[in-house]
Amino acid sequence: MNTDKNTKIEKIRPKKSLITSEGIIKNIVLILFLILTLTPLIWCLIMSFTPEYDMFNPTRILPKEATLENFASILDPSTSAHEAVFRGLKNSLTMSAITILTGIPVTVLTGYAFSRYEFKGKNFILRFLLITIVIPLFTTIIPIYALFSNYELLDKLFWISLIYLSAFLPMNSWIIYNYFRSIPKELWEAAKIDGCSEIQTFFKIILPISYPIVITSMLILFLMSWNQFQIPLILTTSQDHKVITLVLQEFMGRDAISYGMIAVCGIVSILPPALVAIVFRKFLISGLMSGSVKG
């Protein structure tokens, strides 16, 4: 009898709607985000397959006849476009590698020192590091250029990469510092009881369990250095040392602009960071989240 009564109550009780206002808003925001993010990429891809004579046809979005001429020009080793694009890729990879190889030891040791030791002025230095993150580039680029010019450092990839590092060091050091703070203190104490020195504790215990944040820092350094435009624009003076973000200017002349070649160059320039982000996205997300809450 009770079973029949419960069944009737369940039939009368209105079912909870699967479509809620919160879900609708979330989907709308997601769709808008995808539109804003993907539309420039899709438009760039369409332009890369569009002949120059059909580039500004107002009657259609897709080209009447797709062409691979722009891609063929980039991939043909005998063309100047091929030389410029692949030289730019090489320079960008070189500067990113230098930034990573010099930046990782500095950021890891900086984060370790701030998380492990107490010293006078520690809080002030941490706050100062955070303040430098929001300083606009144009406020410092003029004295940097004057310094490079006086010491004949212009157009030298290594020293320009160090300028990259000085811009990225505060944020990466802060991320690693928060990660090291989340490591339980009992782990440090256990290592000390076992007779490990400070160096042994760092290299044998702390560093092996910190590989997610180290890889995250490497990814951040790579992505941020790859996307640089203003710094290499001002500090590089020769064609041989132009990075891929500056190669786009090669296809803009005084009398004509090759929009198709610019689109192809843009697609080629985003392939390395896109592939890196896709392959290592797990480390990028987990590394950032793992140090977000202090243990």
C-alpha positions in Angstrom: 0.0 0.0 0.0 2.8 2.4 0.9 4.5 1.5 -2.3 1.5 2.5 -4.3 1.3 5.8 -2.4 5.0 6.6 -3.0 4.5 5.8 -6.7 1.6 8.2 -6.9 3.6 10.9 -5.2 6.5 10.4 -7.5 4.2 10.8 -10.5 2.7 13.9 -9.1 6.0 15.5 -8.2 7.3 17.6 -11.1 10.6 16.3 -12.6 13.6 18.5 -12.3 14.4 20.3 -15.6 17.7 19.3 -17.1 17.9 22.8 -18.8 18.6 25.5 -16.2 19.2 29.2 -16.6 22.7 28.6 -15.3 23.4 26.0 -18.0 22.0 28.2 -20.7 24.2 31.1 -19.6 27.2 28.9 -19.5 26.6 27.6 -23.0 26.1 31.1 -24.4 29.3 32.3 -22.8 31.1 29.2 -24.2 29.8 29.7 -27.7 30.7 33.4 -27.6 34.2 32.5 -26.4 34.6 30.0 -29.2 33.4 32.5 -31.8 35.8 35.2 -30.6 38.7 32.7 -30.4 38.2 30.7 -33.6 36.8 33.3 -36.0 40.2 35.0 -36.6 41.9 31.6 -37.1 39.2 30.4 -39.5 39.3 33.7 -41.4 43.1 33.4 -41.6 42.9 29.9 -42.9 40.3 31.0 -45.6 42.6 33.8 -46.7 45.5 31.4 -47.1 43.6 29.5 -49.7 42.2 32.6 -51.5 43.8 34.0 -54.6 44.9 37.6 -54.4 42.4 38.7 -57.1 39.5 37.2 -55.1 40.6 38.4 -51.7 38.2 41.4 -51.3 35.2 40.0 -53.1 32.2 41.3 -51.0 29.7 38.8 -52.4 31.1 35.7 -50.8 33.2 34.5 -47.8 34.7 31.4 -49.3 36.9 31.7 -52.4 35.5 30.7 -55.8 38.7 28.7 -56.5 41.0 27.6 -53.7 44.7 27.8 -54.3 47.7 26.2 -52.7 50.1 28.8 -54.3 50.8 30.5 -51.0 51.7 27.3 -49.2 53.8 26.1 -52.2 55.8 29.4 -52.0 56.5 28.9 -48.3 57.6 25.3 -48.8 59.7 25.8 -51.9 63.3 26.1 -50.7 64.2 28.3 -53.7 61.9 31.2 -52.8 62.8 34.1 -50.6 59.5 33.5 -48.6 60.7 30.1 -47.6 64.1 31.4 -46.5 62.5 34.3 -44.5 59.9 32.1 -42.8 62.1 29.2 -41.8 64.9 31.6 -40.7 62.3 33.3 -38.5 61.2 29.9 -37.1 64.9 29.0 -36.3 65.5 32.4 -34.5 62.3 32.0 -32.5 63.2 28.5 -31.4 66.7 29.6 -30.6 65.6 32.5 -28.4 62.9 30.3 -26.7 65.5 27.6 -26.0 67.9 30.2 -24.5 65.1 31.7 -22.4 64.1 28.2 -21.0 67.7 27.0 -20.4 68.6 30.2 -18.5 65.2 30.8 -16.9 64.4 27.4 -15.4 67.4 27.2 -13.0 66.9 30.9 -11.9 63.1 30.6 -11.3 63.3 27.2 -9.5 66.1 28.4 -7.2 64.3 31.7 -6.6 61.0 30.0 -5.7 62.9 27.5 -3.5 64.7 30.2 -1.6 61.6 32.2 -0.9 59.6 29.1 0.2 62.3 27.6 2.3 64.1 30.4 4.1 63.1 33.4 6.2 65.2 36.5 5.7 65.0 40.3 6.2 63.0 42.0 3.4 61.5 38.8 2.1 57.9 40.1 1.9 59.1 43.4 0.4 61.0 41.5 -2.4 58.0 39.3 -3.1 55.7 42.3 -3.4 58.2 44.1 -5.6 58.3 41.0 -7.9 54.5 41.1 -8.2 54.6 44.8 -9.0 57.1 44.4 -11.8 54.6 42.0 -13.5 52.2 44.9 -14.3 54.8 47.4 -15.4 54.1 48.2 -19.1 56.9 47.3 -21.6 57.0 50.8 -23.2 58.1 52.3 -19.9 61.3 50.3 -19.9 62.1 49.7 -23.6 63.8 53.0 -24.2 66.4 52.6 -21.4 66.9 49.0 -22.5 67.5 50.1 -26.0 70.0 52.8 -24.8 71.8 50.2 -22.7 72.0 47.7 -25.6 73.2 50.4 -28.0 75.9 51.7 -25.6 77.3 48.2 -25.0 76.9 47.0 -28.7 74.4 44.3 -27.7 71.8 45.0 -30.4 70.9 42.2 -32.7 72.4 39.5 -30.4 69.9 36.8 -29.7 71.4 35.7 -26.4 71.2 39.1 -24.7 67.7 39.7 -26.2 66.6 36.4 -24.6 67.8 37.6 -21.3 65.4 40.6 -21.7 62.7 38.0 -22.3 63.7 36.3 -19.1 63.7 39.5 -17.0 60.1 40.0 -18.1 58.9 36.5 -17.4 61.0 35.8 -14.2 58.6 37.4 -11.6 55.5 35.5 -12.6 57.3 32.1 -13.0 59.1 32.6 -9.7 55.8 33.3 -8.0 54.2 30.2 -9.5 57.0 27.9 -8.4 57.2 29.6 -5.0 53.5 28.8 -4.3 54.1 25.2 -5.4 57.0 24.7 -3.0 54.9 26.2 -0.2 52.3 23.6 -0.8 54.8 20.8 -0.1 54.1 19.4 3.4 56.7 20.5 6.0 56.8 16.9 7.3 58.6 15.9 4.0 61.4 18.4 4.8 61.6 17.2 8.4 61.8 13.5 7.3 64.6 14.3 5.0 66.5 16.1 7.7 66.0 13.2 10.1 67.3 10.8 7.5 70.5 12.8 7.4 70.0 14.5 4.0 71.8 17.8 3.5 70.0 20.8 2.0 71.4 20.1 -1.4 70.5 16.4 -1.2 67.0 17.2 0.0 66.5 19.6 -3.0 67.9 17.4 -5.7 66.8 13.9 -4.5 63.4 14.7 -2.9 61.9 18.1 -3.7 63.0 18.5 -7.4 61.8 15.0 -8.5 58.3 15.6 -7.1 58.2 19.1 -8.6 58.4 18.1 -12.2 54.8 19.2 -13.0 55.5 22.8 -12.0 58.9 22.7 -13.7 57.4 21.6 -17.0 54.7 24.2 -16.5 57.3 26.9 -16.1 59.1 25.7 -19.2 55.8 25.8 -21.2 55.1 29.4 -20.0 58.6 30.5 -20.9 58.3 29.0 -24.3 54.8 30.3 -25.1 55.6 33.8 -23.9 58.9 34.1 -25.6 57.6 32.8 -28.8 54.8 35.4 -29.0 57.2 38.4 -28.4 57.0 41.2 -31.0 57.9 44.6 -29.5 61.2 43.5 -27.9 62.7 41.9 -31.0 61.3 44.6 -33.2 63.3 47.2 -31.3 66.4 45.2 -30.4 67.0 43.4 -33.6 68.5 45.3 -36.6 69.2 42.7 -39.3 67.2 40.4 -41.4 69.2 37.4 -40.3 68.0 37.7 -36.7 64.3 38.4 -37.2 62.0 36.1 -35.3 58.8 34.6 -36.9 56.5 37.3 -35.5 58.5 39.9 -37.4 58.6 38.0 -40.7 55.0 39.0 -41.4 56.3 42.4 -42.2 58.3 40.9 -45.1 55.1 40.6 -47.1 54.0 44.2 -46.6 55.5 46.6 -49.1 55.0 50.2 -49.9 52.9 49.5 -53.0 51.4 46.1 -52.3 50.5 43.8 -49.4 50.4 40.0 -49.9 47.5 39.1 -47.6 47.6 35.4 -48.6 51.3 35.1 -47.7 50.7 36.9 -44.4 47.9 34.5 -43.6 50.1 31.5 -44.4 52.9 32.9 -42.3 50.5 33.4 -39.5 49.3 29.8 -39.6 52.9 28.5 -39.7 53.9 30.7 -36.7 51.1 29.4 -34.5 51.7 25.7 -35.2 54.7 25.2 -32.8 53.1 26.8 -29.7 49.7 25.2 -30.6 51.3 21.7 -30.8 53.2 22.3 -27.6 50.1 23.4 -25.7 48.1 20.5 -27.0 50.7 17.8 -26.1 51.6 19.2 -22.7 48.2 20.7 -21.7 47.9 18.2 -18.8 51.1 19.5 -17.3 50.1 23.1 -17.9 46.8 22.7 -16.1 48.0 20.4 -13.3 51.1 22.5 -12.6 49.2 25.7 -12.2 46.4 24.1 -10.1 48.7 22.1 -7.8 50.2 25.1 -6.2 47.1 27.2 -6.0 46.2 26.0 -2.5 48.8 26.0 0.3 49.1 22.6 1.9 
